[in-house]
Amino acid sequence: MSSIAVTTVQSSHGLVIGTVYAALLTALAWWTLREPAKLSFLGGGLPVVIAIVVLLVLVAASNERHYLAMRNTPHFATSAPALEVPAWLLVHGHEPYRDHLADGAPISPGPGWFMLLSPLTLTHLTAILGALSLGLVVFLLRRENRYAAGVFFVLMFLQPSFQAQITNGQDLFVVSIALVCLAIAAARLDDSARKAVLLGVLAGVVATARIPIVLMTTILGYGVFRKDRRTGCYFTVSMLLTCLVLHGIFALWSVRLGHMYQPMHIFGRASNGAGLGARVAVIILLACSLGWIALRMKPTPSYWMLGMYLTMFSLFTPEAIKEFAQSPRWDWEGSIYITFPLPLLIGALVLMNARARATHNPAISAAPAQ
């Protein structure tokens, strides 16, 4: 889907090219997860780290150059301004949701999220967010299993949709990568209440990225609770309080000045034009996902990621299909709703695979993978 959507924009033969690329990437994913000896170098030490850093720096530099050249042109994507405009308004003492974007589109990112990213967005370094977040998650994964980290990097780096979106400063992939990072960090929580609260506060900030993301961080909190009830309670309560306080403060500020609290527009968009079939599909998919989470999700980060992925898939896929039906082109905007949760799925698969192989071969020298 990612390959077809991106290549259709670039070429008249995009459907064929994208399908072939998707098949090759799927085969590569299957091969890498088998951990063949020929790919063992992906779990290497310093040379692999240097190669990853060099590639990320090149991507970041290329994306930033493209972004600075195109950001003021007509019809440029609104994803980066959606992070930059509210941050700029806030630092100048204005209500951050006072203005809509240049094309009249509402601002989707919530207050905690755009403030968290503001050191980069205020300096117009928005286009490096994708490369920076990918580097962070690979660093965290290497602490769990080096080979899993290498596979994650390769599969993400080769995703056409990921590369296309981060070039324009789109943050949806960054949101999913942040959830992967939170799951890895949450798995390392000990019995320290302070650490659980601090990570919960950070999770609450991430939860404001989009209104539905709080459901994903709540699922993560449930996973932590399944592992350790005391730690899970501290984490979940601090996460929910942080998210609610941030939304509450800025929503009240907007309403008192007569403005729309723009992150809430997602509810209107979801219901606008959604037929009975789409609503039923969301309900059924979401019920199945939540049922699996309640009954089958294990207290390990790979299962937490999978639970969050299934929930995001349930929520956003019907919307993507609805948009495709209204505009039957493979490069339709809604394709991003299907592809942006992929980091969670890839993270879950590489960690599950690493754990399974470690179980069958205890001699494998790797940090605990879960």
C-alpha positions as CSV (number, residue, x, y, z in Angstrom):
1,M,0.0,0.0,0.0
2,S,2.8,2.4,1.0
3,S,4.8,1.6,-2.2
4,I,1.8,1.9,-4.5
5,A,0.6,5.2,-3.0
6,V,4.0,6.9,-3.3
7,T,5.1,5.6,-6.7
8,T,1.7,6.4,-8.3
9,V,2.5,10.1,-7.7
10,Q,6.0,9.8,-9.2
11,S,5.3,7.7,-12.3
12,S,2.5,6.8,-14.7
13,H,3.6,3.2,-14.1
14,G,3.4,3.6,-10.4
15,L,0.9,0.9,-9.8
16,V,3.1,-1.7,-11.4
17,I,6.3,-0.4,-9.9
18,G,4.8,0.0,-6.5
19,T,3.3,-3.5,-6.5
20,V,6.7,-5.0,-7.5
21,Y,8.5,-3.0,-4.8
22,A,5.9,-4.0,-2.2
23,A,6.4,-7.7,-3.1
24,L,10.2,-7.3,-2.8
25,L,10.0,-5.5,0.5
26,T,7.6,-8.1,1.9
27,A,10.1,-10.8,0.8
28,L,12.9,-8.9,2.4
29,A,11.0,-8.6,5.7
30,W,10.3,-12.3,5.7
31,W,13.9,-13.1,5.0
32,T,15.3,-10.7,7.7
33,L,13.0,-12.0,10.3
34,R,14.4,-15.5,9.7
35,E,17.7,-14.1,10.8
36,P,19.9,-15.8,8.2
37,A,23.6,-15.9,8.7
38,K,24.1,-13.7,5.6
39,L,22.4,-10.9,7.4
40,S,24.0,-11.3,10.8
41,F,26.0,-8.1,10.2
42,L,22.8,-6.1,10.9
43,G,23.4,-7.0,14.6
44,G,27.0,-5.8,14.4
45,G,28.7,-3.2,16.6
46,L,30.4,0.1,15.8
47,P,30.5,-0.2,12.0
48,V,26.8,-0.7,11.9
49,V,26.2,2.2,14.2
50,I,28.4,4.4,12.0
51,A,26.6,3.3,8.9
52,I,23.1,4.0,10.4
53,V,24.2,7.5,11.7
54,V,25.7,8.4,8.3
55,L,22.5,7.4,6.5
56,L,20.3,9.3,8.9
57,V,22.4,12.4,8.6
58,L,22.2,12.2,4.8
59,V,18.5,11.8,4.9
60,A,18.0,14.6,7.5
61,A,20.2,17.0,5.4
62,S,18.4,16.1,2.2
63,N,15.0,16.5,3.8
64,E,15.8,19.8,5.4
65,R,17.2,21.2,2.2
66,H,14.0,20.2,0.3
67,Y,11.8,21.6,3.1
68,L,13.5,25.0,3.3
69,A,13.3,25.3,-0.5
70,M,9.6,24.3,-0.7
71,R,8.0,25.5,2.5
72,N,6.9,28.9,1.2
73,T,5.6,27.6,-2.2
74,P,1.9,27.3,-2.9
75,H,0.2,24.0,-2.2
76,F,3.1,22.8,0.0
77,A,1.9,20.2,2.6
78,T,0.3,21.6,5.8
79,S,1.8,19.0,8.1
80,A,4.9,21.0,9.1
81,P,3.0,24.4,9.6
82,A,0.6,22.5,11.8
83,L,3.5,22.0,14.2
84,E,5.2,25.4,13.7
85,V,2.2,27.8,13.7
86,P,0.9,27.0,17.2
87,A,4.4,26.9,18.7
88,W,5.2,30.3,17.1
89,L,1.9,31.8,18.4
90,L,2.5,30.4,21.9
91,V,6.0,31.8,22.3
92,H,4.7,35.2,21.2
93,G,2.0,35.1,23.9
94,H,-0.9,34.3,21.7
95,E,-3.5,31.5,22.0
96,P,-1.9,28.8,19.8
97,Y,-5.1,27.7,18.1
98,R,-6.1,31.2,17.2
99,D,-5.3,30.9,13.5
100,H,-6.0,28.2,10.9
101,L,-3.4,27.1,8.4
102,A,-2.8,28.9,5.1
103,D,-5.3,26.8,3.2
104,G,-7.9,27.0,6.0
105,A,-7.2,23.6,7.3
106,P,-7.5,23.1,11.1
107,I,-4.5,22.3,13.3
108,S,-4.5,18.6,14.5
109,P,-1.5,18.3,16.8
110,G,-2.3,18.8,20.5
111,P,-0.5,21.2,22.9
112,G,1.9,18.9,24.6
113,W,3.0,17.4,21.3
114,F,3.8,20.7,19.5
115,M,5.5,22.0,22.6
116,L,7.6,18.9,22.9
117,L,8.8,19.4,19.3
118,S,9.1,23.2,19.4
119,P,12.9,23.3,19.8
120,L,13.1,21.9,16.3
121,T,9.9,23.4,14.7
122,L,10.6,27.0,15.9
123,T,14.0,26.8,14.2
124,H,12.5,25.3,11.0
125,L,14.2,22.0,11.5
126,T,10.9,20.2,11.3
127,A,12.0,18.0,8.4
128,I,14.7,16.3,10.5
129,L,12.1,14.9,12.9
130,G,11.7,11.6,11.0
131,A,15.4,10.9,10.9
132,L,15.9,11.9,14.5
133,S,13.1,9.8,15.8
134,L,14.2,6.8,13.8
135,G,17.7,7.1,15.2
136,L,16.3,7.3,18.8
137,V,14.2,4.2,18.4
138,V,17.1,2.2,16.9
139,F,19.2,3.3,19.8
140,L,16.6,2.0,22.3
141,L,16.1,-1.2,20.3
142,R,19.8,-2.0,20.3
143,R,19.7,-2.1,24.0
144,E,17.2,-5.0,23.6
145,N,18.5,-6.8,20.6
146,R,21.1,-5.6,18.1
147,Y,19.8,-7.6,15.2
148,A,16.2,-6.6,15.9
149,A,17.3,-2.9,15.8
150,G,19.1,-3.4,12.5
151,V,16.1,-5.1,10.9
152,F,13.8,-2.3,12.2
153,F,16.0,0.3,10.7
154,V,16.2,-1.4,7.3
155,L,12.4,-2.0,7.0
156,M,11.6,1.5,8.1
157,F,14.3,3.1,6.0
158,L,13.0,1.3,2.9
159,Q,9.3,2.4,3.4
160,P,8.4,4.8,0.6
161,S,5.6,6.3,2.6
162,F,7.9,7.0,5.5
163,Q,10.5,8.7,3.3
164,A,7.8,10.7,1.4
165,Q,6.1,12.0,4.6
166,I,9.2,13.0,6.6
167,T,10.4,15.0,3.6
168,N,7.4,17.3,4.1
169,G,7.7,17.4,7.9
170,Q,4.8,15.1,8.5
171,D,4.7,13.9,12.1
172,L,2.4,11.0,12.0
173,F,5.2,8.4,11.6
174,V,7.0,10.3,14.4
175,V,4.0,9.7,16.6
176,S,4.0,6.0,16.0
177,I,7.8,5.8,16.6
178,A,7.3,7.7,19.9
179,L,4.9,5.0,21.0
180,V,7.4,2.4,20.2
181,C,10.0,4.2,22.3
182,L,7.6,4.5,25.1
183,A,6.8,0.8,25.0
184,I,10.5,-0.1,25.2
185,A,11.1,2.4,28.0
186,A,8.1,1.2,29.9
187,A,9.3,-2.4,29.8
188,R,12.4,-1.3,31.7
189,L,10.5,0.3,34.5
190,D,11.4,-1.1,37.9
191,D,9.5,-0.6,41.2
192,S,10.5,3.1,41.3
193,A,7.3,5.2,41.5
194,R,9.3,8.3,40.5
195,K,10.4,6.8,37.2
196,A,6.9,5.5,36.5
197,V,5.4,8.9,37.0
198,L,8.0,10.7,34.9
199,L,7.6,8.3,32.0
200,G,3.8,8.6,32.5
201,V,4.1,12.4,32.2
202,L,6.1,12.0,29.0
203,A,3.5,9.5,27.7
204,G,0.7,12.0,28.5
205,V,2.5,14.7,26.4
206,V,2.8,12.2,23.5
207,A,-0.9,11.3,24.0
208,T,-1.9,14.9,23.0
209,A,-0.3,14.4,19.5
210,R,-3.8,13.6,18.2
211,I,-7.0,13.1,20.2
212,P,-7.2,9.3,19.6
213,I,-3.6,8.7,20.6
214,V,-4.6,8.8,24.3
215,L,-6.3,5.4,23.7
216,M,-2.9,4.0,22.5
217,T,-1.1,5.3,25.6
218,T,-3.9,3.9,27.8
219,I,-3.4,0.5,26.2
220,L,0.3,0.8,27.0
221,G,-0.6,1.7,30.6
222,Y,-2.8,-1.5,30.7
223,G,0.2,-3.5,29.5
224,V,2.4,-2.0,32.2
225,F,-0.3,-2.8,34.7
226,R,-0.4,-6.4,33.6
227,K,3.3,-6.6,34.2
228,D,3.3,-4.8,37.6
229,R,0.1,-3.3,39.1
230,R,1.8,-0.7,41.2
231,T,4.0,0.6,38.5
232,G,1.2,0.4,36.0
233,C,-1.1,2.5,38.2
234,Y,1.5,5.2,38.6
235,F,2.3,5.3,34.9
236,T,-1.3,5.3,33.7
237,V,-2.7,7.8,36.2
238,S,0.1,10.3,35.6
239,M,-0.3,9.8,31.8
240,L,-4.0,10.5,31.9
241,L,-3.7,13.4,34.2
242,T,-1.0,15.0,32.1
243,C,-3.0,14.5,28.9
244,L,-6.3,15.8,30.4
245,V,-4.6,18.9,32.0
246,L,-2.9,19.9,28.8
247,H,-6.0,19.5,26.7
248,G,-8.1,21.2,29.4
249,I,-5.9,24.3,29.8
250,F,-5.6,25.0,26.1
251,A,-9.2,24.1,25.3
252,L,-10.4,26.5,28.0
253,W,-8.1,29.2,26.6
254,S,-9.4,28.7,23.1
255,V,-13.1,28.7,24.2
256,R,-12.7,31.8,26.4
257,L,-11.3,33.8,23.4
258,G,-14.1,32.5,21.2
259,H,-11.8,30.2,19.1
260,M,-12.3,26.7,18.1
261,Y,-10.1,24.1,19.9
262,Q,-8.8,22.8,16.7
263,P,-7.5,19.4,17.7
264,M,-11.1,18.4,18.3
265,H,-11.9,18.7,14.6
266,I,-10.9,15.1,14.1
267,F,-14.3,14.0,15.5
268,G,-16.1,16.1,12.9
269,R,-13.9,14.7,10.2
270,A,-14.4,11.2,11.3
271,S,-18.2,11.5,11.3
272,N,-18.5,13.7,8.2
273,G,-19.8,11.5,5.4
274,A,-19.1,8.3,7.3
275,G,-21.9,5.9,6.4
276,L,-23.4,3.2,8.5
277,G,-21.0,0.6,7.0
278,A,-17.9,2.5,8.0
279,R,-19.2,3.1,11.5
280,V,-20.1,-0.6,11.9
281,A,-16.6,-1.6,10.6
282,V,-14.9,0.6,13.1
283,I,-17.0,-0.8,16.0
284,I,-16.4,-4.4,15.0
285,L,-12.7,-4.0,14.4
286,L,-12.2,-2.0,17.5
287,A,-14.2,-4.5,19.6
288,C,-12.0,-7.4,18.2
289,S,-8.8,-5.4,18.9
290,L,-9.8,-4.5,22.5
291,G,-11.0,-8.1,23.1
292,W,-7.6,-9.4,22.0
293,I,-5.9,-6.8,24.2
294,A,-8.0,-7.7,27.2
295,L,-7.6,-11.5,26.8
296,R,-4.4,-12.2,25.0
297,M,-2.0,-9.3,25.3
298,K,1.1,-10.4,27.3
299,P,3.1,-8.1,29.6
300,T,5.9,-7.6,27.1
301,P,6.6,-4.5,24.9
302,S,6.2,-6.5,21.6
303,Y,2.6,-7.3,22.6
304,W,2.0,-3.7,23.7
305,M,3.1,-2.5,20.3
306,L,0.9,-5.0,18.6
307,G,-2.1,-4.0,20.7
308,M,-1.6,-0.3,19.8
309,Y,-1.1,-1.2,16.2
310,L,-4.3,-3.2,16.0
311,T,-6.3,-0.4,17.7
312,M,-4.9,2.2,15.3
313,F,-5.6,0.0,12.3
314,S,-9.2,-0.4,13.6
315,L,-9.7,3.3,14.0
316,F,-8.1,4.7,10.9
317,T,-8.5,2.1,8.1
318,P,-12.2,2.6,7.6
319,E,-11.5,6.4,7.2
320,A,-8.8,5.6,4.7
321,I,-11.1,3.3,2.7
322,K,-13.9,5.9,2.8
323,E,-11.5,8.6,1.3
324,F,-10.4,6.1,-1.3
325,A,-14.0,5.4,-2.3
326,Q,-14.5,9.2,-2.7
327,S,-11.3,9.6,-4.7
328,P,-10.4,6.3,-6.3
329,R,-6.7,6.9,-6.8
330,W,-3.9,5.0,-5.3
331,D,-2.1,8.1,-4.2
332,W,-5.1,9.3,-2.2
333,E,-4.4,11.3,1.0
334,G,-6.0,8.7,3.3
335,S,-3.3,6.1,2.5
336,I,-1.2,7.7,5.3
337,Y,-3.8,6.5,7.8
338,I,-3.0,2.9,6.9
339,T,0.8,3.3,6.7
340,F,1.7,5.5,9.6
341,P,1.1,2.9,12.4
342,L,3.7,0.6,10.7
343,P,6.5,1.3,13.1
344,L,4.4,-0.4,15.9
345,L,3.9,-3.5,13.8
346,I,7.5,-3.7,12.7
347,G,8.7,-3.1,16.2
348,A,6.4,-5.9,17.5
349,L,7.5,-8.4,14.9
350,V,11.3,-7.8,15.3
351,L,11.1,-8.1,19.1
352,M,8.8,-11.2,18.9
353,N,11.2,-12.8,16.4
354,A,14.2,-12.0,18.5
355,R,12.6,-13.5,21.6
356,A,11.5,-16.6,19.8
357,R,15.0,-17.2,18.4
358,A,16.6,-16.6,21.7
359,T,14.3,-19.1,23.3
360,H,15.1,-21.8,20.7
361,N,18.8,-20.9,20.8
362,P,19.9,-19.7,24.3
363,A,23.5,-19.3,23.0
364,I,22.5,-16.3,21.0
365,S,24.3,-13.4,22.6
366,A,21.8,-10.6,22.8
367,A,20.2,-8.5,25.4
368,P,16.7,-9.6,26.6
369,A,14.3,-9.2,23.7
370,Q,10.6,-9.2,24.5
